[in-house]
């Protein structure tokens, strides 16, 4: 049987396909991809991308700021006490500014931040929505004490343990502001009792 050009081309194509699909070819492809993945990680690190715990710190910081802004806005509308309303304005202003800084840092580090507070903050907001009058004021301030204690711990941990120098600096900058909020929250909550 004579070999035609078409038959020869088909045989070559089948051989190439078999060679391409062989398990050893797949392993070769993985070996070739591994250095490329490592190089991509190195490049991301050079650009200042956040990894692991640092990424978690930044995301939690942003979620906390989102929650405080939302709670502050709610309190501006629902609070009865003038000091509670004043505190709520601090939450909107200060945590709004901090959130903006979180977003800028995240953008520079290639991190996508959550667009909503964490579930625990959402659950707390639902409880606050159900309260009104003096009960709202008390519940809001108690929540603010609790939130700021947690935020202070988070920011102190990030300031101490973050590997990224920009994240570490952002956390260090936020600590005194959060401490001030915590003191204000405690004194306002105590005055409501």
Backbone as JSON, one array per atom type, in Angstrom:
{
  "sequence": "XXXXXXXXXXXXXXXXXXXXXXXXXXXXXXXXXXXXXXXXXXXXXXXXXXXXXXXXXXXXXXXXXXXXXXXXXXXXXXXXXXXXXXXXXXXXXXXXXXXXXXXXXXXXXXXXXXXXXXXXXXXXXXXXXXXXXXXXXXXXXXXXXXXXXXXXXXXXXXXXXXXXXXXXXXXXXXXXXXXXXXXXXXXXXXXXX",
  "N": [[0.85, -1.17, 0.0], [0.72, 2.1, -0.96], [2.16, 4.98, 0.59], [0.51, 7.88, 1.13], [0.57, 11.49, 0.94], [-1.4, 12.53, 2.6], [-2.01, 10.4, 4.33], [0.46, 10.06, 5.57], [0.71, 12.58, 6.87], [-1.44, 12.41, 8.63], [-0.61, 10.28, 10.24], [1.66, 11.4, 11.44], [0.44, 13.46, 12.89], [-1.13, 11.99, 14.71], [0.88, 10.67, 16.17], [2.14, 12.9, 17.31], [0.07, 13.87, 18.9], [-0.3, 11.75, 20.69], [2.19, 11.8, 21.97], [2.04, 14.33, 23.13], [-0.09, 14.07, 24.92], [0.83, 12.26, 26.74], [1.61, 10.93, 30.03], [4.15, 11.66, 30.95], [4.63, 14.0, 29.6], [2.78, 15.7, 30.78], [3.84, 15.83, 33.33], [6.24, 17.09, 32.7], [5.24, 19.55, 31.89], [4.23, 20.51, 34.32], [6.61, 20.74, 35.73], [7.81, 22.75, 34.27], [6.05, 24.84, 34.78], [6.24, 25.29, 37.53], [8.65, 26.85, 38.24], [7.83, 29.23, 37.0], [5.56, 29.95, 38.48], [6.75, 30.34, 40.98], [8.38, 32.49, 40.3], [6.41, 34.39, 39.71], [5.3, 34.75, 42.25], [7.52, 35.84, 43.54], [7.76, 38.23, 42.1], [5.33, 39.46, 42.79], [5.77, 39.83, 45.5], [7.92, 41.59, 45.39], [6.6, 43.8, 44.36], [5.19, 44.46, 46.55], [2.98, 43.01, 47.41], [0.55, 41.64, 49.61], [0.54, 38.81, 51.79], [-0.84, 35.85, 53.29], [-1.13, 36.12, 56.73], [-0.86, 38.91, 56.87], [-2.55, 39.8, 54.83], [-4.96, 38.96, 55.89], [-5.06, 40.53, 58.22], [-5.37, 43.12, 57.07], [-7.8, 42.89, 55.69], [-9.57, 42.34, 57.83], [-9.27, 44.69, 59.29], [-10.38, 46.54, 57.52], [-13.02, 45.56, 57.35], [-13.87, 45.99, 59.96], [-13.75, 48.8, 60.07], [-15.68, 49.41, 58.12], [-17.94, 48.42, 59.45], [-18.08, 50.12, 61.7], [-18.54, 52.61, 60.53], [-21.06, 52.16, 59.35], [-22.57, 51.53, 61.65], [-22.29, 53.93, 63.03], [-23.64, 55.7, 61.32], [-26.22, 54.65, 61.55], [-26.69, 55.18, 64.26], [-26.64, 57.95, 64.27], [-29.12, 58.53, 63.27], [-30.87, 57.19, 65.02], [-30.19, 57.52, 67.72], [-30.85, 58.96, 70.96], [-29.57, 60.38, 72.93], [-27.4, 63.18, 73.23], [-24.6, 62.93, 73.5], [-24.16, 60.37, 72.6], [-24.91, 60.67, 69.94], [-22.9, 62.43, 69.17], [-20.65, 60.8, 69.51], [-21.29, 58.9, 67.57], [-20.95, 60.44, 65.27], [-18.18, 60.74, 65.31], [-17.5, 58.1, 64.74], [-18.38, 57.78, 62.09], [-16.83, 59.75, 60.78], [-14.05, 59.31, 61.59], [-13.63, 56.51, 61.23], [-14.44, 56.32, 58.63], [-12.42, 57.74, 57.34], [-10.25, 56.08, 58.03], [-11.04, 53.76, 56.69], [-10.88, 54.61, 54.06], [-8.1, 54.91, 53.9], [-7.39, 52.23, 54.31], [-8.38, 51.16, 51.95], [-6.78, 52.44, 50.02], [-4.26, 51.42, 50.69], [-4.75, 48.71, 50.26], [-5.21, 48.71, 47.5], [-2.69, 49.46, 46.56], [-1.3, 47.22, 47.25], [-2.43, 45.2, 45.86], [-4.69, 43.88, 46.85], [-7.93, 42.63, 47.26], [-10.52, 44.02, 48.94], [-13.12, 43.16, 51.3], [-16.56, 44.03, 50.66], [-18.44, 44.42, 52.52], [-19.27, 44.46, 56.03], [-17.99, 42.0, 58.4], [-19.73, 38.94, 59.23], [-20.29, 38.8, 62.0], [-20.39, 41.49, 62.68], [-22.52, 42.3, 61.1], [-24.59, 40.86, 62.28], [-24.63, 42.07, 64.8], [-25.42, 44.63, 64.05], [-28.02, 44.13, 63.16], [-29.28, 43.51, 65.57], [-29.05, 45.98, 66.85], [-30.67, 47.54, 65.18], [-33.19, 46.75, 65.95], [-33.58, 47.88, 68.4], [-34.63, 50.83, 70.25], [-34.82, 54.33, 71.21], [-33.73, 55.04, 74.54], [-32.83, 52.5, 75.09], [-31.65, 51.77, 72.67], [-29.5, 53.59, 72.65], [-27.96, 52.68, 74.86], [-27.41, 50.02, 74.07], [-26.02, 50.47, 71.68], [-23.72, 51.87, 72.58], [-22.59, 49.93, 74.26], [-21.98, 48.02, 72.35], [-20.11, 49.46, 70.91], [-18.01, 49.66, 72.74], [-17.29, 46.96, 72.94], [-16.64, 46.42, 70.2], [-14.48, 48.18, 69.81], [-12.62, 47.28, 71.65], [-11.97, 44.83, 70.48], [-11.02, 45.77, 68.0], [-8.82, 47.26, 68.8], [-7.13, 45.25, 69.81], [-6.72, 43.77, 67.41], [-5.39, 45.71, 65.78], [-3.14, 46.25, 67.34], [-1.94, 43.73, 67.29], [-1.4, 43.56, 64.53], [0.33, 45.73, 64.26], [2.47, 44.79, 65.69], [3.06, 42.24, 64.58], [2.81, 42.2, 61.77], [4.27, 41.6, 58.59], [4.61, 43.21, 56.41], [5.81, 46.42, 55.89], [4.31, 48.75, 55.35], [1.7, 48.06, 56.07], [2.13, 47.52, 58.75], [2.83, 50.1, 59.62], [0.43, 51.45, 59.12], [-1.28, 50.18, 60.92], [-0.03, 50.85, 63.34], [-0.42, 53.6, 63.31], [-3.19, 53.74, 63.58], [-3.74, 52.73, 66.12], [-3.6, 54.66, 68.43], [-5.87, 56.24, 67.84], [-7.96, 54.41, 67.97], [-7.71, 53.66, 70.64], [-8.47, 56.07, 71.84], [-11.13, 56.21, 70.95], [-12.13, 53.97, 72.28], [-11.87, 54.73, 74.98], [-13.64, 56.93, 74.98], [-16.0, 55.57, 74.3], [-16.34, 53.89, 76.51], [-16.66, 55.79, 78.62], [-18.94, 57.18, 77.77], [-20.8, 55.1, 77.65], [-20.86, 54.4, 80.37], [-22.0, 56.7, 81.46], [-24.58, 56.46, 80.61], [-25.78, 54.59, 82.21]],
  "CA": [[0.0, 0.0, 0.0], [1.57, 3.29, -1.01], [1.92, 6.01, 1.6], [0.18, 9.17, 0.51], [0.87, 12.65, 1.79], [-2.46, 12.68, 3.6], [-1.83, 9.33, 5.3], [1.67, 10.39, 6.32], [0.39, 13.74, 7.72], [-2.33, 11.92, 9.69], [0.21, 9.48, 11.15], [2.49, 12.34, 12.2], [-0.45, 14.16, 13.82], [-1.48, 11.04, 15.77], [2.08, 10.5, 17.01], [2.34, 14.14, 18.07], [-0.98, 13.93, 19.89], [0.02, 10.74, 21.71], [3.33, 12.3, 22.74], [1.59, 15.5, 23.9], [-0.99, 13.64, 25.98], [1.44, 11.25, 27.61], [1.78, 11.37, 31.42], [5.45, 12.31, 31.16], [4.5, 15.37, 29.08], [2.06, 16.45, 31.81], [4.81, 16.1, 34.4], [7.16, 18.1, 32.18], [4.54, 20.84, 31.92], [4.2, 20.94, 35.72], [7.98, 21.15, 36.09], [8.06, 24.04, 33.62], [5.18, 25.85, 35.39], [6.64, 25.56, 38.91], [9.51, 28.03, 38.35], [7.06, 30.41, 36.6], [4.73, 30.3, 39.63], [7.65, 30.9, 41.99], [8.79, 33.8, 39.81], [5.26, 35.28, 39.86], [5.22, 35.08, 43.67], [8.62, 36.76, 43.83], [7.41, 39.52, 41.51], [4.27, 40.03, 43.62], [6.4, 40.25, 46.74], [8.69, 42.8, 45.07], [5.64, 44.88, 44.2], [4.63, 44.75, 47.85], [1.72, 42.3, 47.63], [0.4, 41.04, 50.93], [0.29, 37.37, 51.82], [-1.2, 35.19, 54.53], [-1.63, 36.84, 57.91], [-0.95, 40.34, 56.57], [-3.78, 40.0, 54.06], [-6.06, 38.78, 56.84], [-5.08, 41.75, 59.04], [-5.91, 44.25, 56.31], [-9.22, 42.63, 55.43], [-10.31, 42.5, 59.08], [-9.25, 46.11, 59.63], [-11.36, 47.19, 56.65], [-14.36, 45.14, 57.75], [-14.18, 46.71, 61.2], [-14.04, 50.2, 59.73], [-17.0, 49.42, 57.47], [-18.97, 48.21, 60.48], [-18.19, 51.31, 62.56], [-19.19, 53.66, 59.73], [-22.48, 51.82, 59.24], [-23.2, 51.67, 62.98], [-22.33, 55.35, 63.32], [-24.74, 56.29, 60.54], [-27.46, 54.21, 62.17], [-26.84, 55.88, 65.53], [-26.96, 59.35, 63.99], [-30.55, 58.61, 63.06], [-31.68, 56.56, 66.05], [-29.79, 57.85, 69.1], [-31.58, 60.01, 71.67], [-28.62, 61.12, 73.75], [-26.51, 64.05, 72.44], [-23.23, 62.39, 73.55], [-24.17, 59.19, 71.73], [-24.9, 61.2, 68.57], [-21.56, 62.99, 68.96], [-19.78, 59.64, 69.33], [-21.63, 58.32, 66.27], [-20.31, 61.26, 64.24], [-16.76, 60.34, 65.32], [-17.39, 56.8, 64.06], [-18.51, 58.01, 60.64], [-15.69, 60.54, 60.3], [-12.73, 58.68, 61.82], [-13.55, 55.19, 60.58], [-14.52, 56.57, 57.18], [-11.05, 58.1, 56.92], [-9.43, 54.87, 58.14], [-11.46, 52.86, 55.62], [-10.28, 55.14, 52.84], [-6.68, 54.56, 53.96], [-7.32, 50.78, 54.08], [-8.6, 50.92, 50.52], [-5.58, 52.88, 49.29], [-3.21, 50.43, 50.97], [-5.13, 47.47, 49.57], [-5.0, 48.91, 46.06], [-1.24, 49.45, 46.3], [-0.79, 45.87, 47.52], [-3.13, 44.23, 45.02], [-5.6, 43.1, 47.69], [-9.35, 42.94, 47.11], [-11.13, 44.1, 50.26], [-14.55, 42.85, 51.36], [-17.41, 45.2, 50.48], [-19.41, 44.43, 53.61], [-18.69, 44.04, 57.32], [-18.03, 40.57, 58.72], [-21.04, 38.46, 59.7], [-20.5, 39.16, 63.41], [-20.78, 42.9, 62.7], [-23.85, 42.38, 60.52], [-25.51, 40.36, 63.3], [-24.73, 43.11, 65.83], [-26.21, 45.72, 63.47], [-29.43, 43.71, 63.16], [-29.78, 43.67, 66.94], [-29.19, 47.42, 67.11], [-31.81, 48.05, 64.43], [-34.42, 46.41, 66.65], [-33.68, 48.7, 69.62], [-34.98, 52.23, 70.03], [-34.78, 55.19, 72.38], [-32.64, 54.89, 75.49], [-32.3, 51.14, 74.93], [-30.73, 51.82, 71.54], [-28.29, 54.29, 73.07], [-27.18, 51.79, 75.71], [-26.94, 48.88, 73.27], [-25.02, 50.98, 70.73], [-22.47, 52.17, 73.27], [-22.01, 48.66, 74.69], [-21.41, 47.41, 71.14], [-18.92, 50.24, 70.55], [-16.94, 49.24, 73.65], [-16.89, 45.61, 72.5], [-15.99, 46.52, 68.89], [-13.2, 48.88, 69.9], [-11.67, 46.38, 72.33], [-11.51, 43.88, 69.46], [-10.25, 46.51, 67.0], [-7.54, 47.61, 69.41], [-6.31, 44.04, 69.82], [-6.35, 43.49, 66.02], [-4.4, 46.67, 65.31], [-1.9, 46.03, 68.09], [-1.34, 42.52, 66.72], [-0.87, 43.89, 63.21], [1.48, 46.61, 64.46], [3.56, 43.99, 66.23], [3.37, 41.02, 63.84], [2.73, 42.29, 60.31], [5.57, 41.54, 57.91], [4.65, 44.33, 55.48], [6.1, 47.65, 56.63], [3.23, 49.7, 55.17], [0.59, 47.59, 56.9], [2.57, 47.73, 60.14], [2.74, 51.54, 59.88], [-1.0, 51.81, 59.16], [-1.82, 49.67, 62.19], [0.53, 51.68, 64.41], [-1.07, 54.92, 63.22], [-4.59, 53.6, 64.01], [-3.86, 52.33, 67.53], [-4.01, 55.73, 69.35], [-7.23, 56.68, 67.52], [-8.86, 53.38, 68.5], [-7.67, 53.79, 72.1], [-9.29, 57.24, 72.18], [-12.53, 55.8, 70.75], [-12.49, 53.04, 73.35], [-12.07, 55.53, 76.2], [-14.88, 57.68, 74.8], [-17.12, 54.63, 74.34], [-16.53, 53.46, 77.9], [-17.21, 56.87, 79.44], [-20.31, 57.46, 77.33], [-21.62, 53.96, 78.1], [-21.02, 54.5, 81.83], [-22.9, 57.82, 81.74], [-25.95, 56.06, 80.27], [-26.32, 53.59, 83.17]],
  "C": [[0.89, 1.22, 0.0], [1.17, 4.3, 0.05], [1.68, 7.33, 0.89], [0.55, 10.3, 1.48], [-0.14, 12.78, 2.92], [-2.31, 11.64, 4.71], [-0.62, 9.61, 6.17], [1.4, 11.54, 7.3], [-0.49, 13.31, 8.89], [-1.54, 11.12, 10.72], [1.08, 10.37, 12.02], [1.64, 13.05, 13.25], [-0.84, 13.26, 14.99], [-0.3, 10.84, 16.72], [2.32, 11.73, 17.88], [1.31, 14.25, 19.19], [-0.71, 12.96, 21.03], [1.17, 11.24, 22.59], [2.91, 13.46, 23.64], [0.75, 15.08, 25.1], [-0.38, 12.63, 26.95], [1.64, 11.81, 29.01], [3.12, 12.1, 31.64], [5.4, 13.74, 30.65], [3.79, 16.25, 30.12], [2.99, 16.8, 32.96], [5.81, 17.16, 33.96], [6.53, 19.49, 32.23], [4.47, 21.39, 33.34], [5.56, 21.45, 36.15], [8.29, 22.52, 35.49], [7.26, 25.15, 34.3], [5.65, 26.22, 36.79], [7.57, 26.77, 39.02], [8.77, 29.32, 37.96], [6.18, 30.88, 37.75], [5.58, 30.93, 40.73], [8.1, 32.3, 41.58], [7.65, 34.82, 39.98], [5.1, 35.69, 41.33], [6.32, 36.06, 44.07], [8.32, 38.16, 43.31], [6.34, 40.23, 42.36], [4.85, 40.56, 44.93], [7.22, 41.52, 46.53], [7.78, 44.01, 44.95], [4.97, 45.24, 45.52], [3.31, 44.07, 48.13], [1.71, 41.67, 49.02], [0.09, 39.56, 50.82], [-0.18, 36.97, 53.21], [-1.79, 36.08, 55.6], [-1.77, 38.34, 57.65], [-2.22, 40.65, 55.78], [-4.99, 39.91, 54.97], [-6.18, 40.02, 57.74], [-5.78, 42.88, 58.3], [-7.41, 44.07, 56.04], [-10.06, 42.83, 56.7], [-10.35, 43.97, 59.52], [-10.32, 46.84, 58.81], [-12.79, 46.83, 57.03], [-14.79, 45.84, 59.04], [-14.52, 48.17, 60.94], [-15.38, 50.34, 59.03], [-18.12, 49.33, 58.5], [-19.17, 49.46, 61.33], [-18.84, 52.47, 61.81], [-20.69, 53.4, 59.65], [-23.2, 51.99, 60.58], [-23.31, 53.15, 63.35], [-23.46, 56.05, 62.59], [-26.1, 55.91, 61.14], [-27.72, 55.01, 63.45], [-27.16, 57.37, 65.32], [-28.46, 59.54, 63.81], [-31.39, 58.13, 64.22], [-31.37, 57.02, 67.48], [-30.63, 59.0, 69.66], [-30.62, 60.96, 72.39], [-27.65, 61.91, 72.86], [-25.08, 63.5, 72.41], [-23.11, 61.15, 72.66], [-24.13, 59.64, 70.27], [-23.52, 61.76, 68.22], [-20.56, 61.85, 68.71], [-20.02, 59.01, 67.95], [-20.99, 59.11, 65.13], [-18.81, 60.96, 64.16], [-16.56, 59.02, 64.56], [-17.43, 56.99, 62.55], [-17.27, 58.7, 60.1], [-14.37, 59.77, 60.38], [-12.6, 57.33, 61.12], [-13.74, 55.29, 59.08], [-13.15, 56.91, 56.62], [-10.15, 56.87, 56.96], [-9.77, 53.88, 57.03], [-10.87, 53.32, 54.29], [-8.79, 54.8, 52.77], [-6.48, 53.06, 53.75], [-7.45, 50.47, 52.6], [-7.4, 51.31, 49.68], [-4.46, 51.87, 49.46], [-3.5, 49.13, 50.21], [-4.87, 47.58, 48.07], [-3.52, 48.83, 45.73], [-0.64, 48.06, 46.48], [-1.49, 44.8, 46.7], [-4.08, 43.34, 45.8], [-7.03, 43.58, 47.45], [-9.98, 42.9, 48.5], [-12.6, 43.7, 50.2], [-15.37, 44.14, 51.22], [-18.46, 45.33, 51.58], [-18.7, 44.04, 54.91], [-18.78, 42.53, 57.49], [-19.4, 40.21, 59.29], [-21.3, 38.87, 61.15], [-20.94, 40.62, 63.53], [-22.2, 43.07, 62.13], [-24.91, 41.92, 61.53], [-25.72, 41.41, 64.4], [-25.58, 44.28, 65.32], [-27.69, 45.38, 63.45], [-30.05, 43.87, 64.54], [-29.98, 45.14, 67.27], [-30.4, 48.0, 66.39], [-33.13, 47.81, 65.15], [-34.63, 47.25, 67.91], [-34.09, 50.12, 69.26], [-34.86, 53.0, 71.34], [-33.54, 54.97, 73.23], [-32.01, 53.5, 75.39], [-31.34, 51.07, 73.75], [-29.4, 52.45, 71.98], [-27.38, 53.39, 73.9], [-26.58, 50.63, 74.89], [-25.84, 49.32, 72.29], [-23.69, 51.21, 71.44], [-21.81, 50.9, 73.8], [-21.34, 47.96, 73.5], [-20.13, 48.14, 70.75], [-17.74, 49.89, 71.46], [-16.39, 47.89, 73.18], [-16.12, 45.67, 71.18], [-14.6, 47.14, 69.0], [-12.16, 48.09, 70.71], [-11.1, 45.39, 71.31], [-10.63, 44.57, 68.42], [-8.87, 46.88, 67.54], [-6.61, 46.4, 69.42], [-5.82, 43.71, 68.4], [-5.24, 44.42, 65.55], [-3.07, 46.55, 66.06], [-1.18, 44.79, 67.58], [-0.7, 42.8, 65.37], [0.37, 44.77, 63.34], [2.7, 45.82, 64.92], [4.02, 42.89, 65.25], [3.33, 41.11, 62.32], [4.14, 42.28, 59.72], [5.73, 42.73, 56.97], [4.81, 45.64, 56.25], [4.99, 48.68, 56.5], [2.01, 49.33, 56.01], [0.91, 47.82, 58.37], [2.42, 49.21, 60.51], [1.28, 52.0, 59.98], [-1.63, 51.37, 60.47], [-1.32, 50.52, 63.36], [-0.14, 53.04, 64.46], [-2.49, 54.85, 63.79], [-4.74, 53.33, 65.5], [-4.27, 53.49, 68.45], [-5.44, 56.24, 69.1], [-8.23, 55.69, 68.11], [-8.87, 53.44, 70.02], [-8.54, 54.96, 72.56], [-10.77, 56.9, 72.03], [-12.99, 54.89, 71.88], [-12.74, 53.78, 74.66], [-13.38, 56.32, 76.13], [-16.09, 56.77, 74.91], [-17.39, 54.19, 75.77], [-17.14, 54.56, 78.75], [-18.64, 57.2, 79.05], [-21.24, 56.34, 77.78], [-21.87, 54.04, 79.6], [-21.99, 55.6, 82.2], [-24.35, 57.46, 81.47], [-26.58, 55.12, 81.29], [-27.1, 54.22, 84.28]]
}
